[in-house]
C-alpha cells in the first residue's frame, strides 16, 4: 500500500502557501529511480519521467497544488497571544480551539491552540456570535510578547498550519487527516506517472506541483507557461457535498468515484475532453460524478487560459470538510481517480493528442 503511505506523508507535511518546501521534499524522497525533479523560484516542482521524456515532444501536464489553507503570524500581543491572518479562505468559527503548528526561527514547529473564550466568561450575546478574522489568535502557552519571541523563537510572518495526524481505517476505507486539499492531488500526480512510467509514449507526461493555489492560483501561472502543455489534467481534493445536500443534488459523494468538474467560477472544462474522459471511465468501468459548481476554482482556471489556450479537465477526489483542520476521504476514490487519469493518458497515446480536434 505504497500509495497510502505517500498520502500519509503528504497529509502530515507542513505546507502553508509560500512555505511548501517540506511537501516537495516528501515527494522528492520517493521514487528517485522513476523521476527527475526540478524546482523553480516560486517553489513549484516539476516531475519528469527519467526514461520517457523527450525535449521536443508535446506534453500532457498533470497538475496539483502543494499548499494547504493555513495562517500566518500577523503580530504578537503584549500578553503573548499570537494574532494570525488566514492564508486562503476559511470560516473563522471553524478554527477556534483547534491545535496548530507554528514555524520557529530554528526551523522547528511548536504547537499552540487557537484561542477560544470559555463559556464561563461569555456574556449572553457572545455565545451565538460569529467571530471574525480579527479575533483569531493562537496561544502557545506563553505569557508575554518577549517570551514568544525569545523563548519560542516565533516572529511576525511565521506560517501556521493545523496540527493533525493522518489516520486510515481499513475496515471502512476511511482516511482522516489535514490538507487533503490538495495533497491527495499531489499523490495522484505521483501515482499516475508511476503507472505509465514504462509505457512508450508519443508525448511527454509532466507533473507540475504548483505552489500558492489557495492564495490566488499563483504557482500555476508559472508551471503552465514553463511546460506549455497540449492538454492538462488538474487533480483536486474536491469539496464533498453528500452530508448536506439531497441525494439528487449531491455531486461529490464519498465512495462513488472521482468527480469530473464541468464548471466552476474559474473555468468551463473543455467539452471534448470531458466527453473523452467519460468514455474512458465507461470503458474501464470506473464510476464518476459530474459536477457543475456555482463557486470555487482550481489551477485549471490559470492553465486553460495559458499560452494559446489549453484543453483542461479537473478530476477530484471527494473530501468532506475541506478548508478546515480535518478532512475525510476514501482510498478507493483516490485509486479510481488515478486509474481514470492513467486510462485517459493511454487512450491519448492510442488516438493522439489531436484527437480532440
C-alpha positions as a Python dict, from the first residue, in 0.01 Angstrom:
ca = {
    (1, 'X'): (0, 0, 0),
    (2, 'X'): (270, 244, -102),
    (3, 'X'): (12, 494, -224),
    (4, 'X'): (-145, 507, 122),
    (5, 'X'): (193, 575, 283),
    (6, 'X'): (257, 853, 32),
    (7, 'X'): (-79, 1009, 119),
    (8, 'X'): (6, 980, 488),
    (9, 'X'): (342, 1156, 444),
    (10, 'X'): (199, 1434, 230),
    (11, 'X'): (-102, 1492, 455),
    (12, 'X'): (117, 1520, 765),
    (13, 'X'): (366, 1754, 596),
    (14, 'X'): (357, 2125, 676),
    (15, 'X'): (289, 2336, 370),
    (16, 'X'): (128, 2676, 414),
    (17, 'X'): (111, 2888, 96),
    (18, 'X'): (460, 3015, 23),
    (19, 'X'): (613, 2758, 259),
    (20, 'X'): (561, 2435, 65),
    (21, 'X'): (919, 2307, 71),
    (22, 'X'): (852, 2025, 320),
    (23, 'X'): (585, 1885, 88),
    (24, 'X'): (824, 1896, -206),
    (25, 'X'): (1092, 1714, -5),
    (26, 'X'): (845, 1436, 74),
    (27, 'X'): (766, 1395, -296),
    (28, 'X'): (1130, 1403, -399),
    (29, 'X'): (1228, 1146, -134),
    (30, 'X'): (1014, 888, -316),
    (31, 'X'): (1085, 718, -648),
    (32, 'X'): (1419, 877, -731),
    (33, 'X'): (1470, 597, -985),
    (34, 'X'): (1150, 696, -1169),
    (35, 'X'): (1162, 1077, -1177),
    (36, 'X'): (1390, 1365, -1249),
    (37, 'X'): (1291, 1665, -1039),
    (38, 'X'): (1329, 2039, -1097),
    (39, 'X'): (1223, 2331, -878),
    (40, 'X'): (1176, 2695, -970),
    (41, 'X'): (1198, 3014, -765),
    (42, 'X'): (824, 3004, -690),
    (43, 'X'): (862, 2665, -516),
    (44, 'X'): (691, 2483, -799),
    (45, 'X'): (813, 2127, -851),
    (46, 'X'): (832, 1955, -1190),
    (47, 'X'): (834, 1576, -1233),
    (48, 'X'): (979, 1421, -1548),
    (49, 'X'): (990, 1050, -1624),
    (50, 'X'): (1356, 955, -1643),
    (51, 'X'): (1325, 706, -1928),
    (52, 'X'): (1031, 863, -2104),
    (53, 'X'): (1094, 1232, -2171),
    (54, 'X'): (1194, 1397, -2498),
    (55, 'X'): (1255, 1769, -2503),
    (56, 'X'): (1083, 1839, -2835),
    (57, 'X'): (769, 1627, -2781),
    (58, 'X'): (431, 1781, -2683),
    (59, 'X'): (328, 1738, -2321),
    (60, 'X'): (32, 1650, -2103),
    (61, 'X'): (53, 1844, -1777),
    (62, 'X'): (-63, 1670, -1459),
    (63, 'X'): (-130, 1948, -1210),
    (64, 'X'): (-185, 1958, -836),
    (65, 'X'): (-111, 2223, -576),
    (66, 'X'): (117, 2164, -280),
    (67, 'X'): (-13, 2425, -38),
    (68, 'X'): (-290, 2394, 220),
    (69, 'X'): (-522, 2650, 373),
    (70, 'X'): (-328, 2786, 669),
    (71, 'X'): (-242, 3101, 864),
    (72, 'X'): (44, 3348, 914),
    (73, 'X'): (156, 3533, 1225),
    (74, 'X'): (50, 3896, 1185),
    (75, 'X'): (151, 4033, 1524),
    (76, 'X'): (236, 3927, 1879),
    (77, 'X'): (46, 4091, 2163),
    (78, 'X'): (192, 4202, 2496),
    (79, 'X'): (21, 3913, 2678),
    (80, 'X'): (178, 3651, 2448),
    (81, 'X'): (-122, 3590, 2227),
    (82, 'X'): (-30, 3547, 1861),
    (83, 'X'): (-259, 3722, 1614),
    (84, 'X'): (-288, 3539, 1280),
    (85, 'X'): (-431, 3600, 934),
    (86, 'X'): (-569, 3325, 709),
    (87, 'X'): (-381, 3211, 400),
    (88, 'X'): (-676, 3100, 191),
    (89, 'X'): (-1049, 3100, 253),
    (90, 'X'): (-1160, 2989, 598),
    (91, 'X'): (-1464, 3028, 820),
    (92, 'X'): (-1316, 3176, 1140),
    (93, 'X'): (-1552, 2983, 1369),
    (94, 'X'): (-1412, 2655, 1231),
    (95, 'X'): (-1063, 2745, 1353),
    (96, 'X'): (-1134, 2810, 1721),
    (97, 'X'): (-999, 2560, 1977),
    (98, 'X'): (-802, 2379, 1703),
    (99, 'X'): (-440, 2276, 1757),
    (100, 'X'): (-185, 2445, 1531),
    (101, 'X'): (186, 2426, 1449),
    (102, 'X'): (392, 2745, 1416),
    (103, 'X'): (731, 2753, 1243),
    (104, 'X'): (1009, 2896, 1460),
    (105, 'X'): (1333, 3069, 1368),
    (106, 'X'): (1519, 2745, 1441),
    (107, 'X'): (1323, 2564, 1170),
    (108, 'X'): (1115, 2358, 1413),
    (109, 'X'): (741, 2374, 1470),
    (110, 'X'): (588, 2447, 1811),
    (111, 'X'): (229, 2369, 1897),
    (112, 'X'): (-46, 2604, 2004),
    (113, 'X'): (-423, 2629, 2023),
    (114, 'X'): (-647, 2883, 1851),
    (115, 'X'): (-786, 3079, 2146),
    (116, 'X'): (-1148, 3033, 2238),
    (117, 'X'): (-1309, 3224, 2525),
    (118, 'X'): (-1455, 2980, 2780),
    (119, 'X'): (-1833, 2989, 2804),
    (120, 'X'): (-1795, 3065, 3177),
    (121, 'X'): (-1672, 3414, 3089),
    (122, 'X'): (-1906, 3488, 2799),
    (123, 'X'): (-2193, 3732, 2813),
    (124, 'X'): (-2525, 3606, 2681),
    (125, 'X'): (-2489, 3788, 2348),
    (126, 'X'): (-2141, 3638, 2291),
    (127, 'X'): (-2241, 3271, 2295),
    (128, 'X'): (-2401, 3260, 1949),
    (129, 'X'): (-2189, 3535, 1798),
    (130, 'X'): (-1979, 3458, 1492),
    (131, 'X'): (-1616, 3552, 1534),
    (132, 'X'): (-1418, 3735, 1268),
    (133, 'X'): (-1071, 3701, 1122),
    (134, 'X'): (-959, 3979, 1356),
    (135, 'X'): (-1047, 3757, 1653),
    (136, 'X'): (-815, 3472, 1555),
    (137, 'X'): (-522, 3431, 1793),
    (138, 'X'): (-301, 3134, 1877),
    (139, 'X'): (-193, 3054, 2232),
    (140, 'X'): (134, 2858, 2271),
    (141, 'X'): (125, 2887, 2650),
    (142, 'X'): (338, 3199, 2675),
    (143, 'X'): (254, 3495, 2897),
    (144, 'X'): (436, 3779, 2722),
    (145, 'X'): (548, 3904, 2383),
    (146, 'X'): (912, 3870, 2485),
    (147, 'X'): (858, 3505, 2580),
    (148, 'X'): (702, 3426, 2243),
    (149, 'X'): (984, 3594, 2053),
    (150, 'X'): (1282, 3495, 2266),
    (151, 'X'): (1193, 3160, 2422),
    (152, 'X'): (967, 3021, 2150),
    (153, 'X'): (1156, 3197, 1866),
    (154, 'X'): (835, 3293, 1687),
    (155, 'X'): (823, 3613, 1485),
    (156, 'X'): (590, 3801, 1252),
    (157, 'X'): (549, 3626, 918),
    (158, 'X'): (579, 3270, 1051),
    (159, 'X'): (346, 3015, 886),
    (160, 'X'): (84, 2837, 1097),
    (161, 'X'): (-73, 2503, 995),
    (162, 'X'): (-321, 2265, 1163),
    (163, 'X'): (-168, 2008, 1397),
    (164, 'X'): (-337, 1691, 1272),
    (165, 'X'): (-202, 1338, 1214),
    (166, 'X'): (-326, 1118, 929),
    (167, 'X'): (-528, 805, 1010),
    (168, 'X'): (-666, 526, 792),
    (169, 'X'): (-948, 295, 898),
    (170, 'X'): (-919, -3, 663),
    (171, 'X'): (-1243, -172, 769),
    (172, 'X'): (-1446, 122, 639),
    (173, 'X'): (-1195, 254, 382),
    (174, 'X'): (-1189, 594, 552),
    (175, 'X'): (-895, 834, 557),
    (176, 'X'): (-889, 1121, 804),
    (177, 'X'): (-630, 1397, 807),
    (178, 'X'): (-542, 1750, 713),
    (179, 'X'): (-458, 1909, 380),
    (180, 'X'): (-642, 1657, 161),
    (181, 'X'): (-698, 1971, -48),
    (182, 'X'): (-465, 1915, -214),
    (183, 'X'): (-214, 1655, -101),
    (184, 'X'): (-447, 1393, -246),
    (185, 'X'): (-397, 1566, -580),
    (186, 'X'): (-19, 1564, -534),
    (187, 'X'): (-30, 1191, -463),
    (188, 'X'): (-247, 1144, -776),
    (189, 'X'): (22, 1308, -988),
    (190, 'X'): (295, 1083, -847),
    (191, 'X'): (96, 759, -868),
    (192, 'X'): (-39, 830, -1217),
    (193, 'X'): (310, 895, -1352),
    (194, 'X'): (448, 581, -1184),
    (195, 'X'): (180, 370, -1353),
    (196, 'X'): (270, 492, -1703),
    (197, 'X'): (647, 512, -1649),
    (198, 'X'): (718, 201, -1857),
    (199, 'X'): (477, 288, -2138),
    (200, 'X'): (613, 400, -2470),
    (201, 'X'): (450, 739, -2524),
    (202, 'X'): (406, 962, -2824),
    (203, 'X'): (422, 1263, -2592),
    (204, 'X'): (564, 1369, -2257),
    (205, 'X'): (376, 1344, -1931),
    (206, 'X'): (498, 1616, -1692),
    (207, 'X'): (394, 1659, -1330),
    (208, 'X'): (350, 2016, -1211),
    (209, 'X'): (322, 2053, -834),
    (210, 'X'): (219, 2417, -809),
    (211, 'X'): (263, 2650, -513),
    (212, 'X'): (23, 2904, -363),
    (213, 'X'): (-304, 2789, -519),
    (214, 'X'): (-500, 2880, -208),
    (215, 'X'): (-400, 3246, -230),
    (216, 'X'): (-467, 3300, -598),
    (217, 'X'): (-353, 3007, -817),
    (218, 'X'): (-14, 3176, -838),
    (219, 'X'): (213, 2880, -899),
    (220, 'X'): (8, 2752, -1193),
    (221, 'X'): (69, 3079, -1377),
    (222, 'X'): (434, 2973, -1388),
    (223, 'X'): (404, 2596, -1439),
    (224, 'X'): (166, 2627, -1734),
    (225, 'X'): (392, 2873, -1913),
    (226, 'X'): (701, 2666, -1845),
    (227, 'X'): (558, 2329, -1954),
    (228, 'X'): (341, 2472, -2235),
    (229, 'X'): (114, 2166, -2232),
    (230, 'X'): (-101, 2046, -2518),
    (231, 'X'): (-357, 1912, -2266),
    (232, 'X'): (-385, 1941, -1886),
    (233, 'X'): (-535, 1720, -1617),
    (234, 'X'): (-585, 1902, -1286),
    (235, 'X'): (-618, 1688, -972),
    (236, 'X'): (-805, 1824, -671),
    (237, 'X'): (-928, 1725, -327),
    (238, 'X'): (-1274, 1846, -415),
    (239, 'X'): (-1537, 1951, -156),
    (240, 'X'): (-1782, 1671, -80),
    (241, 'X'): (-2144, 1773, -54),
    (242, 'X'): (-2307, 1440, 35),
    (243, 'X'): (-2373, 1521, 402),
    (244, 'X'): (-2558, 1848, 349),
    (245, 'X'): (-2730, 1817, 10),
    (246, 'X'): (-3016, 1598, -102),
    (247, 'X'): (-2914, 1285, -291),
    (248, 'X'): (-3046, 1416, -623),
    (249, 'X'): (-2834, 1732, -591),
    (250, 'X'): (-2511, 1594, -441),
    (251, 'X'): (-2228, 1582, -694),
    (252, 'X'): (-1931, 1488, -475),
    (253, 'X'): (-2022, 1178, -275),
    (254, 'X'): (-1775, 959, -89),
    (255, 'X'): (-1724, 611, -240),
    (256, 'X'): (-1889, 700, -572),
    (257, 'X'): (-1573, 766, -765),
    (258, 'X'): (-1381, 1072, -881),
    (259, 'X'): (-1557, 1392, -977),
    (260, 'X'): (-1530, 1537, -1326),
    (261, 'X'): (-1585, 1909, -1277),
    (262, 'X'): (-1763, 2064, -1574),
    (263, 'X'): (-1798, 2418, -1442),
    (264, 'X'): (-1683, 2637, -1156),
    (265, 'X'): (-1613, 3007, -1114),
    (266, 'X'): (-1272, 2982, -1279),
    (267, 'X'): (-1333, 2755, -1578),
    (268, 'X'): (-1572, 2568, -1801),
    (269, 'X'): (-1395, 2240, -1876),
    (270, 'X'): (-1321, 2160, -2237),
    (271, 'X'): (-1634, 1972, -2357),
    (272, 'X'): (-1443, 1739, -2590),
    (273, 'X'): (-1202, 1647, -2310),
    (274, 'X'): (-1490, 1586, -2068),
    (275, 'X'): (-1656, 1356, -2324),
    (276, 'X'): (-1322, 1180, -2380),
    (277, 'X'): (-1280, 1122, -2005),
    (278, 'X'): (-1638, 998, -1964),
    (279, 'X'): (-1589, 742, -2241),
    (280, 'X'): (-1266, 619, -2084),
    (281, 'X'): (-1439, 586, -1747),
    (282, 'X'): (-1720, 386, -1908),
    (283, 'X'): (-1478, 155, -2089),
    (284, 'X'): (-1281, 92, -1769),
    (285, 'X'): (-1594, 60, -1551),
    (286, 'X'): (-1478, 345, -1326),
    (287, 'X'): (-1764, 530, -1154),
    (288, 'X'): (-1753, 908, -1198),
    (289, 'X'): (-1956, 1204, -1076),
    (290, 'X'): (-2027, 1512, -1286),
    (291, 'X'): (-2024, 1848, -1113),
    (292, 'X'): (-2149, 2193, -1204),
    (293, 'X'): (-2044, 2426, -922),
    (294, 'X'): (-2164, 2780, -851),
    (295, 'X'): (-1836, 2888, -693),
    (296, 'X'): (-1488, 2758, -633),
    (297, 'X'): (-1191, 2747, -862),
    (298, 'X'): (-875, 2550, -933),
    (299, 'X'): (-544, 2583, -1110),
    (300, 'X'): (-738, 2488, -1420),
    (301, 'X'): (-856, 2848, -1435),
    (302, 'X'): (-500, 2963, -1499),
    (303, 'X'): (-387, 2669, -1708),
    (304, 'X'): (-671, 2666, -1961),
    (305, 'X'): (-604, 3033, -2049),
    (306, 'X'): (-224, 2999, -2067),
    (307, 'X'): (-19, 3015, -2384),
    (308, 'X'): (-270, 2997, -2671),
    (309, 'X'): (-525, 2805, -2464),
    (310, 'X'): (-504, 2454, -2319),
    (311, 'X'): (-785, 2194, -2314),
    (312, 'X'): (-816, 2124, -1941),
    (313, 'X'): (-1015, 1892, -1717),
    (314, 'X'): (-1041, 1874, -1338),
    (315, 'X'): (-1056, 1532, -1168),
    (316, 'X'): (-1145, 1550, -799),
    (317, 'X'): (-1124, 1308, -507),
    (318, 'X'): (-1424, 1387, -282),
    (319, 'X'): (-1322, 1527, 59),
    (320, 'X'): (-1554, 1622, 341),
    (321, 'X'): (-1476, 1943, 534),
    (322, 'X'): (-1214, 2099, 305),
    (323, 'X'): (-1065, 2428, 422),
    (324, 'X'): (-1086, 2312, 784),
    (325, 'X'): (-831, 2133, 1003),
    (326, 'X'): (-974, 1784, 939),
    (327, 'X'): (-1094, 1606, 629),
    (328, 'X'): (-1249, 1269, 543),
    (329, 'X'): (-1190, 1083, 217),
    (330, 'X'): (-1157, 728, 84),
    (331, 'X'): (-867, 537, -65),
    (332, 'X'): (-1096, 376, -323),
    (333, 'X'): (-1198, 715, -467),
    (334, 'X'): (-831, 814, -478),
    (335, 'X'): (-732, 498, -664),
    (336, 'X'): (-1018, 532, -909),
    (337, 'X'): (-906, 888, -980),
    (338, 'X'): (-555, 765, -1057),
    (339, 'X'): (-686, 480, -1272),
    (340, 'X'): (-906, 720, -1470),
    (341, 'X'): (-613, 952, -1537),
    (342, 'X'): (-397, 657, -1645),
    (343, 'X'): (-674, 543, -1878),
    (344, 'X'): (-709, 891, -2030),
    (345, 'X'): (-334, 910, -2094),
    (346, 'X'): (-321, 563, -2252),
    (347, 'X'): (-619, 641, -2474),
    (348, 'X'): (-450, 960, -2592),
    (349, 'X'): (-141, 753, -2665),
    (350, 'X'): (-357, 532, -2888),
    (351, 'X'): (-552, 809, -3060),
    (352, 'X'): (-310, 1104, -3045),
    (353, 'X'): (-338, 1437, -2868),
    (354, 'X'): (-503, 1588, -3175),
    (355, 'X'): (-800, 1352, -3143),
    (356, 'X'): (-992, 1621, -2954),
    (357, 'X'): (-999, 1844, -3262),
}
